[in-house]
Amino acid sequence: MANTFLLTVLYVVAIILLVVFIVVGFKLIKLLDKIDRIADNVEDKVNSFNGAFSVIRNAADGIASISDTVTFGVSSAISKIVNKFIKKKEEDEYE
């Protein structure tokens, strides 16, 4: 008698656990769907900024190119001045 009662209680608990797991599974599926929609929304919003980022990147490249040109010009001018000074000093030493 006790054996049948314990077996019945075990089956009832197993059925209750099965139902609880099914409900939790459905809730997790709904949660994952919401997360997927949020991720898609964020991706769409980030992609809307691609044009602005492209403009900023092109502007930064242009500024870097101008900066490189100016830096090269200044360093060339300084190098020429230093080389003239060194040549003049060397000529003075030979005389």
Beta strands, then each sheet from edge to edge (+ up, - down):
end
